[in-house]
Amino acid sequence: MPDEREPDPVDEGELVNLSQMAEELGVTRQWLHKLRTTDPNFPTSKRKPGSTREVWDLAEARAYYRSRELRPGERTDLKPPAAEA
């Protein structure tokens, strides 16, 4: 049964796998996998002709990562301790 998001075949640009992309962007592979599965704007994967491995265009991945909205977490170390009732 084919995957619903069948990657487009391509043979141009610098293509990297998820681990290589993580190294280039300075993040973990696990973080990119989470973005890949939760963010609909994550670049679609491509496949080299005759290959079953997913790869991404590095320039496209860099553009995506620079343009995404940052949502930093709330810092709890700066809050005063909660008063007990």
PyMOL Python script that loads the backbone (N, CA, C, O; Angstrom):
from pymol import cmd

cmd.read_pdbstr("""\
ATOM      1  N   MET A   1       0.854  -1.178   0.000  1.00  0.00           N
ATOM      2  CA  MET A   1       0.000   0.000   0.000  1.00  0.00           C
ATOM      3  C   MET A   1       0.894   1.233   0.000  1.00  0.00           C
ATOM      4  O   MET A   1       1.688   1.396   0.927  1.00  0.00           O
ATOM      5  N   PRO A   2       0.803   2.098  -0.987  1.00  0.00           N
ATOM      6  CA  PRO A   2       1.678   3.262  -1.057  1.00  0.00           C
ATOM      7  C   PRO A   2       1.346   4.291   0.020  1.00  0.00           C
ATOM      8  O   PRO A   2       0.202   4.430   0.453  1.00  0.00           O
ATOM      9  N   ASP A   3       2.387   5.004   0.433  1.00  0.00           N
ATOM     10  CA  ASP A   3       2.244   6.074   1.416  1.00  0.00           C
ATOM     11  C   ASP A   3       1.455   7.225   0.787  1.00  0.00           C
ATOM     12  O   ASP A   3       1.597   7.508  -0.403  1.00  0.00           O
ATOM     13  N   GLU A   4       0.623   7.885   1.599  1.00  0.00           N
ATOM     14  CA  GLU A   4      -0.164   9.000   1.091  1.00  0.00           C
ATOM     15  C   GLU A   4       0.728  10.156   0.648  1.00  0.00           C
ATOM     16  O   GLU A   4       0.410  10.854  -0.314  1.00  0.00           O
ATOM     17  N   ARG A   5       1.849  10.360   1.352  1.00  0.00           N
ATOM     18  CA  ARG A   5       2.767  11.440   1.013  1.00  0.00           C
ATOM     19  C   ARG A   5       3.945  10.884   0.222  1.00  0.00           C
ATOM     20  O   ARG A   5       5.087  10.956   0.676  1.00  0.00           O
ATOM     21  N   GLU A   6       3.684  10.348  -0.916  1.00  0.00           N
ATOM     22  CA  GLU A   6       4.752   9.776  -1.748  1.00  0.00           C
ATOM     23  C   GLU A   6       5.697  10.895  -2.184  1.00  0.00           C
ATOM     24  O   GLU A   6       5.263  11.835  -2.850  1.00  0.00           O
ATOM     25  N   PRO A   7       6.985  10.814  -1.821  1.00  0.00           N
ATOM     26  CA  PRO A   7       7.930  11.870  -2.188  1.00  0.00           C
ATOM     27  C   PRO A   7       8.118  11.970  -3.691  1.00  0.00           C
ATOM     28  O   PRO A   7       8.022  10.983  -4.421  1.00  0.00           O
ATOM     29  N   ASP A   8       8.387  13.182  -4.129  1.00  0.00           N
ATOM     30  CA  ASP A   8       8.643  13.417  -5.542  1.00  0.00           C
ATOM     31  C   ASP A   8      10.069  13.007  -5.886  1.00  0.00           C
ATOM     32  O   ASP A   8      10.988  13.312  -5.125  1.00  0.00           O
ATOM     33  N   PRO A   9      10.282  12.326  -7.006  1.00  0.00           N
ATOM     34  CA  PRO A   9      11.649  12.021  -7.400  1.00  0.00           C
ATOM     35  C   PRO A   9      12.354  13.296  -7.858  1.00  0.00           C
ATOM     36  O   PRO A   9      11.736  14.154  -8.489  1.00  0.00           O
ATOM     37  N   VAL A  10      13.633  13.423  -7.548  1.00  0.00           N
ATOM     38  CA  VAL A  10      14.394  14.610  -7.928  1.00  0.00           C
ATOM     39  C   VAL A  10      15.860  14.244  -8.023  1.00  0.00           C
ATOM     40  O   VAL A  10      16.303  13.295  -7.376  1.00  0.00           O
ATOM     41  N   ASP A  11      16.608  14.965  -8.803  1.00  0.00           N
ATOM     42  CA  ASP A  11      18.038  14.725  -8.883  1.00  0.00           C
ATOM     43  C   ASP A  11      18.815  16.028  -9.004  1.00  0.00           C
ATOM     44  O   ASP A  11      19.833  16.072  -9.695  1.00  0.00           O
ATOM     45  N   GLU A  12      18.351  17.098  -8.342  1.00  0.00           N
ATOM     46  CA  GLU A  12      19.051  18.373  -8.406  1.00  0.00           C
ATOM     47  C   GLU A  12      19.207  18.950  -7.007  1.00  0.00           C
ATOM     48  O   GLU A  12      18.496  18.543  -6.089  1.00  0.00           O
ATOM     49  N   GLY A  13      20.127  19.890  -6.832  1.00  0.00           N
ATOM     50  CA  GLY A  13      20.371  20.495  -5.532  1.00  0.00           C
ATOM     51  C   GLY A  13      21.157  19.565  -4.630  1.00  0.00           C
ATOM     52  O   GLY A  13      21.422  18.417  -4.985  1.00  0.00           O
ATOM     53  N   GLU A  14      21.530  20.067  -3.458  1.00  0.00           N
ATOM     54  CA  GLU A  14      22.249  19.234  -2.498  1.00  0.00           C
ATOM     55  C   GLU A  14      21.234  18.490  -1.647  1.00  0.00           C
ATOM     56  O   GLU A  14      20.527  19.094  -0.840  1.00  0.00           O
ATOM     57  N   LEU A  15      21.165  17.202  -1.827  1.00  0.00           N
ATOM     58  CA  LEU A  15      20.198  16.378  -1.125  1.00  0.00           C
ATOM     59  C   LEU A  15      20.863  15.731   0.082  1.00  0.00           C
ATOM     60  O   LEU A  15      21.969  15.199  -0.014  1.00  0.00           O
ATOM     61  N   VAL A  16      20.171  15.785   1.226  1.00  0.00           N
ATOM     62  CA  VAL A  16      20.710  15.225   2.464  1.00  0.00           C
ATOM     63  C   VAL A  16      19.628  14.393   3.142  1.00  0.00           C
ATOM     64  O   VAL A  16      18.433  14.613   2.942  1.00  0.00           O
ATOM     65  N   ASN A  17      20.080  13.418   3.963  1.00  0.00           N
ATOM     66  CA  ASN A  17      19.113  12.659   4.742  1.00  0.00           C
ATOM     67  C   ASN A  17      18.827  13.414   6.040  1.00  0.00           C
ATOM     68  O   ASN A  17      19.399  14.478   6.276  1.00  0.00           O
ATOM     69  N   LEU A  18      17.957  12.876   6.870  1.00  0.00           N
ATOM     70  CA  LEU A  18      17.536  13.576   8.082  1.00  0.00           C
ATOM     71  C   LEU A  18      18.705  13.811   9.040  1.00  0.00           C
ATOM     72  O   LEU A  18      18.791  14.875   9.654  1.00  0.00           O
ATOM     73  N   SER A  19      19.595  12.841   9.176  1.00  0.00           N
ATOM     74  CA  SER A  19      20.752  12.990  10.059  1.00  0.00           C
ATOM     75  C   SER A  19      21.694  14.083   9.564  1.00  0.00           C
ATOM     76  O   SER A  19      22.188  14.885  10.357  1.00  0.00           O
ATOM     77  N   GLN A  20      21.942  14.117   8.267  1.00  0.00           N
ATOM     78  CA  GLN A  20      22.808  15.143   7.697  1.00  0.00           C
ATOM     79  C   GLN A  20      22.175  16.525   7.827  1.00  0.00           C
ATOM     80  O   GLN A  20      22.869  17.507   8.091  1.00  0.00           O
ATOM     81  N   MET A  21      20.854  16.602   7.639  1.00  0.00           N
ATOM     82  CA  MET A  21      20.158  17.876   7.784  1.00  0.00           C
ATOM     83  C   MET A  21      20.269  18.381   9.218  1.00  0.00           C
ATOM     84  O   MET A  21      20.500  19.568   9.445  1.00  0.00           O
ATOM     85  N   ALA A  22      20.104  17.481  10.184  1.00  0.00           N
ATOM     86  CA  ALA A  22      20.208  17.859  11.589  1.00  0.00           C
ATOM     87  C   ALA A  22      21.594  18.419  11.891  1.00  0.00           C
ATOM     88  O   ALA A  22      21.723  19.423  12.591  1.00  0.00           O
ATOM     89  N   GLU A  23      22.615  17.778  11.369  1.00  0.00           N
ATOM     90  CA  GLU A  23      23.985  18.248  11.593  1.00  0.00           C
ATOM     91  C   GLU A  23      24.194  19.630  10.974  1.00  0.00           C
ATOM     92  O   GLU A  23      24.808  20.499  11.593  1.00  0.00           O
ATOM     93  N   GLU A  24      23.697  19.834   9.782  1.00  0.00           N
ATOM     94  CA  GLU A  24      23.841  21.119   9.099  1.00  0.00           C
ATOM     95  C   GLU A  24      23.099  22.244   9.832  1.00  0.00           C
ATOM     96  O   GLU A  24      23.576  23.378   9.877  1.00  0.00           O
ATOM     97  N   LEU A  25      21.933  21.926  10.403  1.00  0.00           N
ATOM     98  CA  LEU A  25      21.129  22.941  11.085  1.00  0.00           C
ATOM     99  C   LEU A  25      21.509  23.100  12.556  1.00  0.00           C
ATOM    100  O   LEU A  25      21.070  24.044  13.214  1.00  0.00           O
ATOM    101  N   GLY A  26      22.323  22.180  13.070  1.00  0.00           N
ATOM    102  CA  GLY A  26      22.744  22.267  14.465  1.00  0.00           C
ATOM    103  C   GLY A  26      21.676  21.838  15.448  1.00  0.00           C
ATOM    104  O   GLY A  26      21.606  22.359  16.561  1.00  0.00           O
ATOM    105  N   VAL A  27      20.846  20.895  15.049  1.00  0.00           N
ATOM    106  CA  VAL A  27      19.786  20.381  15.924  1.00  0.00           C
ATOM    107  C   VAL A  27      19.868  18.856  15.918  1.00  0.00           C
ATOM    108  O   VAL A  27      20.689  18.276  15.207  1.00  0.00           O
ATOM    109  N   THR A  28      19.018  18.211  16.710  1.00  0.00           N
ATOM    110  CA  THR A  28      19.032  16.754  16.747  1.00  0.00           C
ATOM    111  C   THR A  28      18.117  16.185  15.668  1.00  0.00           C
ATOM    112  O   THR A  28      17.179  16.835  15.206  1.00  0.00           O
ATOM    113  N   ARG A  29      18.422  14.963  15.288  1.00  0.00           N
ATOM    114  CA  ARG A  29      17.603  14.246  14.320  1.00  0.00           C
ATOM    115  C   ARG A  29      16.199  14.037  14.872  1.00  0.00           C
ATOM    116  O   ARG A  29      15.216  14.093  14.133  1.00  0.00           O
ATOM    117  N   GLN A  30      16.113  13.795  16.181  1.00  0.00           N
ATOM    118  CA  GLN A  30      14.812  13.577  16.819  1.00  0.00           C
ATOM    119  C   GLN A  30      13.940  14.835  16.725  1.00  0.00           C
ATOM    120  O   GLN A  30      12.731  14.739  16.513  1.00  0.00           O
ATOM    121  N   TRP A  31      14.554  16.011  16.885  1.00  0.00           N
ATOM    122  CA  TRP A  31      13.807  17.274  16.795  1.00  0.00           C
ATOM    123  C   TRP A  31      13.264  17.452  15.376  1.00  0.00           C
ATOM    124  O   TRP A  31      12.112  17.842  15.189  1.00  0.00           O
ATOM    125  N   LEU A  32      14.101  17.164  14.383  1.00  0.00           N
ATOM    126  CA  LEU A  32      13.629  17.289  13.006  1.00  0.00           C
ATOM    127  C   LEU A  32      12.521  16.291  12.702  1.00  0.00           C
ATOM    128  O   LEU A  32      11.575  16.609  11.983  1.00  0.00           O
ATOM    129  N   HIS A  33      12.637  15.088  13.248  1.00  0.00           N
ATOM    130  CA  HIS A  33      11.578  14.100  13.036  1.00  0.00           C
ATOM    131  C   HIS A  33      10.266  14.596  13.641  1.00  0.00           C
ATOM    132  O   HIS A  33       9.202  14.428  13.046  1.00  0.00           O
ATOM    133  N   LYS A  34      10.345  15.205  14.818  1.00  0.00           N
ATOM    134  CA  LYS A  34       9.131  15.742  15.441  1.00  0.00           C
ATOM    135  C   LYS A  34       8.532  16.843  14.569  1.00  0.00           C
ATOM    136  O   LYS A  34       7.323  16.865  14.341  1.00  0.00           O
ATOM    137  N   LEU A  35       9.376  17.757  14.081  1.00  0.00           N
ATOM    138  CA  LEU A  35       8.877  18.814  13.192  1.00  0.00           C
ATOM    139  C   LEU A  35       8.272  18.214  11.928  1.00  0.00           C
ATOM    140  O   LEU A  35       7.228  18.660  11.451  1.00  0.00           O
ATOM    141  N   ARG A  36       8.936  17.209  11.400  1.00  0.00           N
ATOM    142  CA  ARG A  36       8.479  16.567  10.168  1.00  0.00           C
ATOM    143  C   ARG A  36       7.088  15.967  10.329  1.00  0.00           C
ATOM    144  O   ARG A  36       6.273  16.015   9.408  1.00  0.00           O
ATOM    145  N   THR A  37       6.823  15.403  11.498  1.00  0.00           N
ATOM    146  CA  THR A  37       5.539  14.738  11.694  1.00  0.00           C
ATOM    147  C   THR A  37       4.438  15.670  12.199  1.00  0.00           C
ATOM    148  O   THR A  37       3.259  15.326  12.114  1.00  0.00           O
ATOM    149  N   THR A  38       4.802  16.849  12.724  1.00  0.00           N
ATOM    150  CA  THR A  38       3.782  17.730  13.288  1.00  0.00           C
ATOM    151  C   THR A  38       3.582  19.028  12.520  1.00  0.00           C
ATOM    152  O   THR A  38       2.512  19.629  12.615  1.00  0.00           O
ATOM    153  N   ASP A  39       4.574  19.479  11.763  1.00  0.00           N
ATOM    154  CA  ASP A  39       4.476  20.770  11.070  1.00  0.00           C
ATOM    155  C   ASP A  39       4.162  20.541   9.593  1.00  0.00           C
ATOM    156  O   ASP A  39       4.979  19.980   8.864  1.00  0.00           O
ATOM    157  N   PRO A  40       2.983  20.974   9.152  1.00  0.00           N
ATOM    158  CA  PRO A  40       2.629  20.765   7.742  1.00  0.00           C
ATOM    159  C   PRO A  40       3.503  21.571   6.779  1.00  0.00           C
ATOM    160  O   PRO A  40       3.515  21.285   5.582  1.00  0.00           O
ATOM    161  N   ASN A  41       4.232  22.571   7.278  1.00  0.00           N
ATOM    162  CA  ASN A  41       5.096  23.376   6.425  1.00  0.00           C
ATOM    163  C   ASN A  41       6.494  22.783   6.255  1.00  0.00           C
ATOM    164  O   ASN A  41       7.306  23.321   5.502  1.00  0.00           O
ATOM    165  N   PHE A  42       6.779  21.682   6.946  1.00  0.00           N
ATOM    166  CA  PHE A  42       8.094  21.048   6.813  1.00  0.00           C
ATOM    167  C   PHE A  42       8.284  20.643   5.358  1.00  0.00           C
ATOM    168  O   PHE A  42       7.357  20.124   4.736  1.00  0.00           O
ATOM    169  N   PRO A  43       9.477  20.872   4.806  1.00  0.00           N
ATOM    170  CA  PRO A  43       9.679  20.540   3.381  1.00  0.00           C
ATOM    171  C   PRO A  43       9.378  19.070   3.086  1.00  0.00           C
ATOM    172  O   PRO A  43       9.659  18.186   3.896  1.00  0.00           O
ATOM    173  N   THR A  44       8.813  18.838   1.931  1.00  0.00           N
ATOM    174  CA  THR A  44       8.515  17.461   1.539  1.00  0.00           C
ATOM    175  C   THR A  44       9.799  16.760   1.122  1.00  0.00           C
ATOM    176  O   THR A  44      10.718  17.372   0.578  1.00  0.00           O
ATOM    177  N   SER A  45       9.837  15.479   1.387  1.00  0.00           N
ATOM    178  CA  SER A  45      11.024  14.709   1.025  1.00  0.00           C
ATOM    179  C   SER A  45      11.001  14.397  -0.467  1.00  0.00           C
ATOM    180  O   SER A  45       9.965  14.459  -1.130  1.00  0.00           O
ATOM    181  N   LYS A  46      12.160  14.069  -0.951  1.00  0.00           N
ATOM    182  CA  LYS A  46      12.322  13.717  -2.353  1.00  0.00           C
ATOM    183  C   LYS A  46      13.048  12.386  -2.400  1.00  0.00           C
ATOM    184  O   LYS A  46      13.561  11.915  -1.385  1.00  0.00           O
ATOM    185  N   ARG A  47      13.092  11.792  -3.550  1.00  0.00           N
ATOM    186  CA  ARG A  47      13.825  10.532  -3.711  1.00  0.00           C
ATOM    187  C   ARG A  47      14.673  10.605  -4.966  1.00  0.00           C
ATOM    188  O   ARG A  47      14.240  11.094  -6.009  1.00  0.00           O
ATOM    189  N   LYS A  48      15.886  10.106  -4.838  1.00  0.00           N
ATOM    190  CA  LYS A  48      16.736   9.996  -6.017  1.00  0.00           C
ATOM    191  C   LYS A  48      16.155   8.880  -6.882  1.00  0.00           C
ATOM    192  O   LYS A  48      15.602   7.916  -6.353  1.00  0.00           O
ATOM    193  N   PRO A  49      16.271   8.997  -8.181  1.00  0.00           N
ATOM    194  CA  PRO A  49      15.735   7.941  -9.052  1.00  0.00           C
ATOM    195  C   PRO A  49      16.323   6.585  -8.690  1.00  0.00           C
ATOM    196  O   PRO A  49      17.538   6.442  -8.557  1.00  0.00           O
ATOM    197  N   GLY A  50      15.462   5.599  -8.534  1.00  0.00           N
ATOM    198  CA  GLY A  50      15.880   4.246  -8.213  1.00  0.00           C
ATOM    199  C   GLY A  50      16.131   3.993  -6.738  1.00  0.00           C
ATOM    200  O   GLY A  50      16.559   2.898  -6.373  1.00  0.00           O
ATOM    201  N   SER A  51      15.878   4.970  -5.880  1.00  0.00           N
ATOM    202  CA  SER A  51      16.131   4.809  -4.451  1.00  0.00           C
ATOM    203  C   SER A  51      14.825   4.840  -3.671  1.00  0.00           C
ATOM    204  O   SER A  51      13.840   5.434  -4.108  1.00  0.00           O
ATOM    205  N   THR A  52      14.830   4.202  -2.530  1.00  0.00           N
ATOM    206  CA  THR A  52      13.666   4.238  -1.646  1.00  0.00           C
ATOM    207  C   THR A  52      13.913   5.123  -0.435  1.00  0.00           C
ATOM    208  O   THR A  52      13.020   5.290   0.395  1.00  0.00           O
ATOM    209  N   ARG A  53      15.112   5.695  -0.316  1.00  0.00           N
ATOM    210  CA  ARG A  53      15.445   6.536   0.833  1.00  0.00           C
ATOM    211  C   ARG A  53      14.966   7.966   0.616  1.00  0.00           C
ATOM    212  O   ARG A  53      15.081   8.531  -0.471  1.00  0.00           O
ATOM    213  N   GLU A  54      14.426   8.527   1.692  1.00  0.00           N
ATOM    214  CA  GLU A  54      13.970   9.904   1.613  1.00  0.00           C
ATOM    215  C   GLU A  54      15.148  10.848   1.839  1.00  0.00           C
ATOM    216  O   GLU A  54      15.986  10.622   2.711  1.00  0.00           O
ATOM    217  N   VAL A  55      15.192  11.904   1.039  1.00  0.00           N
ATOM    218  CA  VAL A  55      16.199  12.947   1.172  1.00  0.00           C
ATOM    219  C   VAL A  55      15.500  14.294   1.009  1.00  0.00           C
ATOM    220  O   VAL A  55      14.399  14.382   0.466  1.00  0.00           O
ATOM    221  N   TRP A  56      16.164  15.330   1.492  1.00  0.00           N
ATOM    222  CA  TRP A  56      15.611  16.679   1.427  1.00  0.00           C
ATOM    223  C   TRP A  56      16.616  17.602   0.776  1.00  0.00           C
ATOM    224  O   TRP A  56      17.824  17.394   0.880  1.00  0.00           O
ATOM    225  N   ASP A  57      16.112  18.624   0.103  1.00  0.00           N
ATOM    226  CA  ASP A  57      16.960  19.648  -0.473  1.00  0.00           C
ATOM    227  C   ASP A  57      17.460  20.515   0.679  1.00  0.00           C
ATOM    228  O   ASP A  57      16.655  21.081   1.419  1.00  0.00           O
ATOM    229  N   LEU A  58      18.769  20.623   0.837  1.00  0.00           N
ATOM    230  CA  LEU A  58      19.342  21.333   1.978  1.00  0.00           C
ATOM    231  C   LEU A  58      18.978  22.807   1.971  1.00  0.00           C
ATOM    232  O   LEU A  58      18.682  23.366   3.027  1.00  0.00           O
ATOM    233  N   ALA A  59      18.990  23.451   0.817  1.00  0.00           N
ATOM    234  CA  ALA A  59      18.634  24.869   0.739  1.00  0.00           C
ATOM    235  C   ALA A  59      17.179  25.085   1.160  1.00  0.00           C
ATOM    236  O   ALA A  59      16.869  26.049   1.860  1.00  0.00           O
ATOM    237  N   GLU A  60      16.303  24.201   0.737  1.00  0.00           N
ATOM    238  CA  GLU A  60      14.885  24.289   1.105  1.00  0.00           C
ATOM    239  C   GLU A  60      14.709  24.079   2.612  1.00  0.00           C
ATOM    240  O   GLU A  60      13.910  24.762   3.252  1.00  0.00           O
ATOM    241  N   ALA A  61      15.456  23.136   3.166  1.00  0.00           N
ATOM    242  CA  ALA A  61      15.374  22.868   4.606  1.00  0.00           C
ATOM    243  C   ALA A  61      15.891  24.052   5.413  1.00  0.00           C
ATOM    244  O   ALA A  61      15.301  24.412   6.431  1.00  0.00           O
ATOM    245  N   ARG A  62      16.987  24.660   4.968  1.00  0.00           N
ATOM    246  CA  ARG A  62      17.523  25.839   5.666  1.00  0.00           C
ATOM    247  C   ARG A  62      16.520  26.986   5.633  1.00  0.00           C
ATOM    248  O   ARG A  62      16.295  27.646   6.648  1.00  0.00           O
ATOM    249  N   ALA A  63      15.917  27.224   4.471  1.00  0.00           N
ATOM    250  CA  ALA A  63      14.929  28.300   4.344  1.00  0.00           C
ATOM    251  C   ALA A  63      13.737  28.047   5.274  1.00  0.00           C
ATOM    252  O   ALA A  63      13.253  28.965   5.936  1.00  0.00           O
ATOM    253  N   TYR A  64      13.272  26.803   5.319  1.00  0.00           N
ATOM    254  CA  TYR A  64      12.165  26.460   6.218  1.00  0.00           C
ATOM    255  C   TYR A  64      12.555  26.726   7.669  1.00  0.00           C
ATOM    256  O   TYR A  64      11.800  27.356   8.408  1.00  0.00           O
ATOM    257  N   TYR A  65      13.721  26.252   8.077  1.00  0.00           N
ATOM    258  CA  TYR A  65      14.114  26.350   9.478  1.00  0.00           C
ATOM    259  C   TYR A  65      14.313  27.804   9.901  1.00  0.00           C
ATOM    260  O   TYR A  65      13.986  28.161  11.032  1.00  0.00           O
ATOM    261  N   ARG A  66      14.844  28.651   9.012  1.00  0.00           N
ATOM    262  CA  ARG A  66      15.033  30.073   9.335  1.00  0.00           C
ATOM    263  C   ARG A  66      13.704  30.810   9.419  1.00  0.00           C
ATOM    264  O   ARG A  66      13.565  31.749  10.203  1.00  0.00           O
ATOM    265  N   SER A  67      12.726  30.396   8.621  1.00  0.00           N
ATOM    266  CA  SER A  67      11.473  31.151   8.533  1.00  0.00           C
ATOM    267  C   SER A  67      10.392  30.699   9.513  1.00  0.00           C
ATOM    268  O   SER A  67       9.370  31.372   9.651  1.00  0.00           O
ATOM    269  N   ARG A  68      10.601  29.565  10.199  1.00  0.00           N
ATOM    270  CA  ARG A  68       9.526  29.082  11.057  1.00  0.00           C
ATOM    271  C   ARG A  68       9.372  29.946  12.302  1.00  0.00           C
ATOM    272  O   ARG A  68      10.331  30.556  12.776  1.00  0.00           O
ATOM    273  N   GLU A  69       8.168  29.987  12.815  1.00  0.00           N
ATOM    274  CA  GLU A  69       7.844  30.787  13.997  1.00  0.00           C
ATOM    275  C   GLU A  69       8.427  30.127  15.246  1.00  0.00           C
ATOM    276  O   GLU A  69       8.183  28.952  15.519  1.00  0.00           O
ATOM    277  N   LEU A  70       9.199  30.906  15.991  1.00  0.00           N
ATOM    278  CA  LEU A  70       9.773  30.380  17.226  1.00  0.00           C
ATOM    279  C   LEU A  70       8.772  30.541  18.353  1.00  0.00           C
ATOM    280  O   LEU A  70       8.148  31.592  18.502  1.00  0.00           O
ATOM    281  N   ARG A  71       8.627  29.503  19.136  1.00  0.00           N
ATOM    282  CA  ARG A  71       7.708  29.544  20.269  1.00  0.00           C
ATOM    283  C   ARG A  71       8.459  29.050  21.502  1.00  0.00           C
ATOM    284  O   ARG A  71       8.286  27.908  21.926  1.00  0.00           O
ATOM    285  N   PRO A  72       9.289  29.912  22.071  1.00  0.00           N
ATOM    286  CA  PRO A  72      10.067  29.457  23.222  1.00  0.00           C
ATOM    287  C   PRO A  72       9.173  29.149  24.411  1.00  0.00           C
ATOM    288  O   PRO A  72       8.090  29.712  24.569  1.00  0.00           O
ATOM    289  N   GLY A  73       9.655  28.250  25.230  1.00  0.00           N
ATOM    290  CA  GLY A  73       8.908  27.880  26.428  1.00  0.00           C
ATOM    291  C   GLY A  73       8.988  28.965  27.492  1.00  0.00           C
ATOM    292  O   GLY A  73       9.834  29.856  27.424  1.00  0.00           O
ATOM    293  N   GLU A  74       8.126  28.882  28.447  1.00  0.00           N
ATOM    294  CA  GLU A  74       8.101  29.841  29.546  1.00  0.00           C
ATOM    295  C   GLU A  74       9.177  29.451  30.556  1.00  0.00           C
ATOM    296  O   GLU A  74       9.297  28.285  30.932  1.00  0.00           O
ATOM    297  N   ARG A  75       9.954  30.436  30.986  1.00  0.00           N
ATOM    298  CA  ARG A  75      11.010  30.161  31.954  1.00  0.00           C
ATOM    299  C   ARG A  75      10.426  30.124  33.356  1.00  0.00           C
ATOM    300  O   ARG A  75       9.885  31.115  33.846  1.00  0.00           O
ATOM    301  N   THR A  76      10.540  28.997  33.977  1.00  0.00           N
ATOM    302  CA  THR A  76      10.006  28.850  35.334  1.00  0.00           C
ATOM    303  C   THR A  76      11.050  29.172  36.386  1.00  0.00           C
ATOM    304  O   THR A  76      10.703  29.371  37.550  1.00  0.00           O
ATOM    305  N   ASP A  77      12.321  29.228  36.009  1.00  0.00           N
ATOM    306  CA  ASP A  77      13.358  29.518  36.989  1.00  0.00           C
ATOM    307  C   ASP A  77      13.373  30.982  37.410  1.00  0.00           C
ATOM    308  O   ASP A  77      14.022  31.328  38.397  1.00  0.00           O
ATOM    309  N   LEU A  78      12.674  31.845  36.687  1.00  0.00           N
ATOM    310  CA  LEU A  78      12.640  33.270  37.028  1.00  0.00           C
ATOM    311  C   LEU A  78      11.426  33.640  37.874  1.00  0.00           C
ATOM    312  O   LEU A  78      11.333  34.761  38.375  1.00  0.00           O
ATOM    313  N   LYS A  79      10.509  32.708  38.032  1.00  0.00           N
ATOM    314  CA  LYS A  79       9.300  32.982  38.816  1.00  0.00           C
ATOM    315  C   LYS A  79       9.588  32.781  40.294  1.00  0.00           C
ATOM    316  O   LYS A  79      10.360  31.895  40.660  1.00  0.00           O
ATOM    317  N   PRO A  80       8.970  33.600  41.154  1.00  0.00           N
ATOM    318  CA  PRO A  80       9.109  33.356  42.590  1.00  0.00           C
ATOM    319  C   PRO A  80       8.359  32.064  42.962  1.00  0.00           C
ATOM    320  O   PRO A  80       7.375  31.712  42.311  1.00  0.00           O
ATOM    321  N   PRO A  81       8.814  31.373  43.989  1.00  0.00           N
ATOM    322  CA  PRO A  81       8.114  30.147  44.413  1.00  0.00           C
ATOM    323  C   PRO A  81       6.655  30.442  44.740  1.00  0.00           C
ATOM    324  O   PRO A  81       6.332  31.505  45.273  1.00  0.00           O
ATOM    325  N   ALA A  82       5.788  29.508  44.423  1.00  0.00           N
ATOM    326  CA  ALA A  82       4.362  29.669  44.698  1.00  0.00           C
ATOM    327  C   ALA A  82       4.139  29.609  46.202  1.00  0.00           C
ATOM    328  O   ALA A  82       4.710  28.764  46.892  1.00  0.00           O
ATOM    329  N   ALA A  83       3.305  30.511  46.701  1.00  0.00           N
ATOM    330  CA  ALA A  83       2.987  30.539  48.138  1.00  0.00           C
ATOM    331  C   ALA A  83       2.016  29.401  48.457  1.00  0.00           C
ATOM    332  O   ALA A  83       1.027  29.194  47.754  1.00  0.00           O
ATOM    333  N   GLU A  84       2.313  28.683  49.511  1.00  0.00           N
ATOM    334  CA  GLU A  84       1.435  27.585  49.905  1.00  0.00           C
ATOM    335  C   GLU A  84       0.267  28.138  50.706  1.00  0.00           C
ATOM    336  O   GLU A  84       0.457  29.032  51.530  1.00  0.00           O
ATOM    337  N   ALA A  85      -0.932  27.626  50.482  1.00  0.00           N
ATOM    338  CA  ALA A  85      -2.125  28.138  51.155  1.00  0.00           C
ATOM    339  C   ALA A  85      -2.409  27.357  52.421  1.00  0.00           C
ATOM    340  O   ALA A  85      -3.378  27.648  53.122  1.00  0.00           O
TER     341      ALA A  85
END
""", "prot")
cmd.dss("prot")
cmd.show_as("cartoon", "prot")
cmd.util.cbc("prot")
cmd.orient("prot")
